[in-house]
Amino acid sequence: DEKFALNWTFGWKACPEATKYHLFVIGPTASNPIVDEDSLTSATYQFQRSHGQISKSKTQGWTWKVRAYANGQWGQWSEVRKFNVTPAN
């Protein structure tokens, strides 16, 4: 396992009627998400953790998705987007 700072920025196209967003980020084979925030008020999110720990075998295949809350209800989830974690040098 490697320990390093995690500093990820997620961004998506804003929905004009949205009053909040729900962001869901999960690692490969994880049971619990690393981010499950349903009260975001902007179309970006900065995830920071000063002492993250990710197994070398778990750096590939992370996913995230987002949905908007508008007109009193949650919309559909976006398509699932994939990313890989690269440890800082």
ChimeraX commands (.cxc) that place a marker at each C-alpha (Angstrom):
marker #1 position 0.00,0.00,0.00 radius 0.5
marker #1 position 1.14,3.51,-0.78 radius 0.5
marker #1 position 0.34,6.60,1.25 radius 0.5
marker #1 position 0.11,9.93,-0.53 radius 0.5
marker #1 position -1.98,13.08,-0.67 radius 0.5
marker #1 position -5.17,12.83,-2.66 radius 0.5
marker #1 position -6.30,15.94,-4.50 radius 0.5
marker #1 position -9.01,15.28,-7.07 radius 0.5
marker #1 position -11.24,17.79,-8.81 radius 0.5
marker #1 position -14.54,16.68,-10.33 radius 0.5
marker #1 position -16.53,18.93,-12.64 radius 0.5
marker #1 position -19.65,18.62,-14.75 radius 0.5
marker #1 position -21.97,20.78,-16.81 radius 0.5
marker #1 position -24.34,22.71,-14.55 radius 0.5
marker #1 position -28.06,22.12,-14.80 radius 0.5
marker #1 position -29.80,25.55,-14.90 radius 0.5
marker #1 position -32.69,24.49,-12.63 radius 0.5
marker #1 position -30.58,22.51,-10.15 radius 0.5
marker #1 position -30.50,23.54,-6.51 radius 0.5
marker #1 position -28.01,20.82,-5.54 radius 0.5
marker #1 position -26.01,17.88,-6.88 radius 0.5
marker #1 position -25.18,14.36,-5.70 radius 0.5
marker #1 position -21.67,13.09,-6.44 radius 0.5
marker #1 position -20.76,9.42,-6.01 radius 0.5
marker #1 position -17.13,8.22,-6.33 radius 0.5
marker #1 position -16.03,4.64,-5.70 radius 0.5
marker #1 position -12.89,2.60,-6.10 radius 0.5
marker #1 position -12.57,-0.73,-7.88 radius 0.5
marker #1 position -14.09,-3.61,-5.88 radius 0.5
marker #1 position -14.98,-1.22,-3.01 radius 0.5
marker #1 position -18.14,-1.75,-0.99 radius 0.5
marker #1 position -18.33,1.84,0.20 radius 0.5
marker #1 position -17.79,5.02,-1.81 radius 0.5
marker #1 position -14.98,7.42,-0.99 radius 0.5
marker #1 position -17.36,10.30,-1.89 radius 0.5
marker #1 position -21.14,10.20,-1.48 radius 0.5
marker #1 position -22.14,13.86,-1.20 radius 0.5
marker #1 position -25.75,14.83,-1.94 radius 0.5
marker #1 position -25.79,18.49,-0.97 radius 0.5
marker #1 position -23.29,20.09,-3.34 radius 0.5
marker #1 position -24.34,23.52,-4.54 radius 0.5
marker #1 position -21.90,23.98,-7.44 radius 0.5
marker #1 position -20.95,21.93,-10.49 radius 0.5
marker #1 position -17.47,21.21,-9.16 radius 0.5
marker #1 position -16.12,19.31,-6.18 radius 0.5
marker #1 position -12.62,19.24,-4.70 radius 0.5
marker #1 position -11.75,16.06,-2.81 radius 0.5
marker #1 position -8.67,16.34,-0.63 radius 0.5
marker #1 position -7.16,13.95,1.84 radius 0.5
marker #1 position -3.70,14.63,3.20 radius 0.5
marker #1 position -2.77,11.02,3.98 radius 0.5
marker #1 position -4.61,8.79,1.54 radius 0.5
marker #1 position -3.77,5.15,1.23 radius 0.5
marker #1 position -4.55,3.13,-1.88 radius 0.5
marker #1 position -3.25,-0.32,-2.72 radius 0.5
marker #1 position -1.17,-0.40,-5.87 radius 0.5
marker #1 position -3.59,-3.01,-7.21 radius 0.5
marker #1 position -6.52,-0.60,-6.69 radius 0.5
marker #1 position -5.30,2.41,-8.66 radius 0.5
marker #1 position -7.06,1.43,-11.91 radius 0.5
marker #1 position -10.78,1.53,-12.58 radius 0.5
marker #1 position -12.17,4.18,-10.25 radius 0.5
marker #1 position -15.59,5.55,-11.25 radius 0.5
marker #1 position -17.77,8.56,-10.56 radius 0.5
marker #1 position -21.23,9.81,-11.46 radius 0.5
marker #1 position -23.39,12.80,-10.61 radius 0.5
marker #1 position -27.05,13.78,-10.64 radius 0.5
marker #1 position -28.93,17.03,-10.16 radius 0.5
marker #1 position -31.79,17.91,-7.86 radius 0.5
marker #1 position -34.22,20.20,-9.68 radius 0.5
marker #1 position -37.89,21.04,-9.42 radius 0.5
marker #1 position -38.26,19.00,-6.23 radius 0.5
marker #1 position -36.77,15.72,-7.42 radius 0.5
marker #1 position -33.52,13.97,-8.25 radius 0.5
marker #1 position -32.72,13.53,-11.92 radius 0.5
marker #1 position -31.11,10.51,-13.49 radius 0.5
marker #1 position -27.46,9.71,-12.85 radius 0.5
marker #1 position -24.96,10.83,-15.44 radius 0.5
marker #1 position -23.08,8.22,-17.38 radius 0.5
marker #1 position -20.42,6.56,-15.24 radius 0.5
marker #1 position -17.04,8.15,-15.80 radius 0.5
marker #1 position -13.79,6.27,-15.18 radius 0.5
marker #1 position -10.40,7.42,-13.92 radius 0.5
marker #1 position -7.16,6.00,-12.57 radius 0.5
marker #1 position -5.20,7.13,-9.54 radius 0.5
marker #1 position -1.56,8.08,-10.09 radius 0.5
marker #1 position 0.60,8.44,-6.98 radius 0.5
marker #1 position 2.53,11.70,-6.77 radius 0.5
marker #1 position 6.28,11.45,-7.23 radius 0.5
marker link #1:1,2 radius 0.2
marker link #1:2,3 radius 0.2
marker link #1:3,4 radius 0.2
marker link #1:4,5 radius 0.2
marker link #1:5,6 radius 0.2
marker link #1:6,7 radius 0.2
marker link #1:7,8 radius 0.2
marker link #1:8,9 radius 0.2
marker link #1:9,10 radius 0.2
marker link #1:10,11 radius 0.2
marker link #1:11,12 radius 0.2
marker link #1:12,13 radius 0.2
marker link #1:13,14 radius 0.2
marker link #1:14,15 radius 0.2
marker link #1:15,16 radius 0.2
marker link #1:16,17 radius 0.2
marker link #1:17,18 radius 0.2
marker link #1:18,19 radius 0.2
marker link #1:19,20 radius 0.2
marker link #1:20,21 radius 0.2
marker link #1:21,22 radius 0.2
marker link #1:22,23 radius 0.2
marker link #1:23,24 radius 0.2
marker link #1:24,25 radius 0.2
marker link #1:25,26 radius 0.2
marker link #1:26,27 radius 0.2
marker link #1:27,28 radius 0.2
marker link #1:28,29 radius 0.2
marker link #1:29,30 radius 0.2
marker link #1:30,31 radius 0.2
marker link #1:31,32 radius 0.2
marker link #1:32,33 radius 0.2
marker link #1:33,34 radius 0.2
marker link #1:34,35 radius 0.2
marker link #1:35,36 radius 0.2
marker link #1:36,37 radius 0.2
marker link #1:37,38 radius 0.2
marker link #1:38,39 radius 0.2
marker link #1:39,40 radius 0.2
marker link #1:40,41 radius 0.2
marker link #1:41,42 radius 0.2
marker link #1:42,43 radius 0.2
marker link #1:43,44 radius 0.2
marker link #1:44,45 radius 0.2
marker link #1:45,46 radius 0.2
marker link #1:46,47 radius 0.2
marker link #1:47,48 radius 0.2
marker link #1:48,49 radius 0.2
marker link #1:49,50 radius 0.2
marker link #1:50,51 radius 0.2
marker link #1:51,52 radius 0.2
marker link #1:52,53 radius 0.2
marker link #1:53,54 radius 0.2
marker link #1:54,55 radius 0.2
marker link #1:55,56 radius 0.2
marker link #1:56,57 radius 0.2
marker link #1:57,58 radius 0.2
marker link #1:58,59 radius 0.2
marker link #1:59,60 radius 0.2
marker link #1:60,61 radius 0.2
marker link #1:61,62 radius 0.2
marker link #1:62,63 radius 0.2
marker link #1:63,64 radius 0.2
marker link #1:64,65 radius 0.2
marker link #1:65,66 radius 0.2
marker link #1:66,67 radius 0.2
marker link #1:67,68 radius 0.2
marker link #1:68,69 radius 0.2
marker link #1:69,70 radius 0.2
marker link #1:70,71 radius 0.2
marker link #1:71,72 radius 0.2
marker link #1:72,73 radius 0.2
marker link #1:73,74 radius 0.2
marker link #1:74,75 radius 0.2
marker link #1:75,76 radius 0.2
marker link #1:76,77 radius 0.2
marker link #1:77,78 radius 0.2
marker link #1:78,79 radius 0.2
marker link #1:79,80 radius 0.2
marker link #1:80,81 radius 0.2
marker link #1:81,82 radius 0.2
marker link #1:82,83 radius 0.2
marker link #1:83,84 radius 0.2
marker link #1:84,85 radius 0.2
marker link #1:85,86 radius 0.2
marker link #1:86,87 radius 0.2
marker link #1:87,88 radius 0.2
marker link #1:88,89 radius 0.2
view
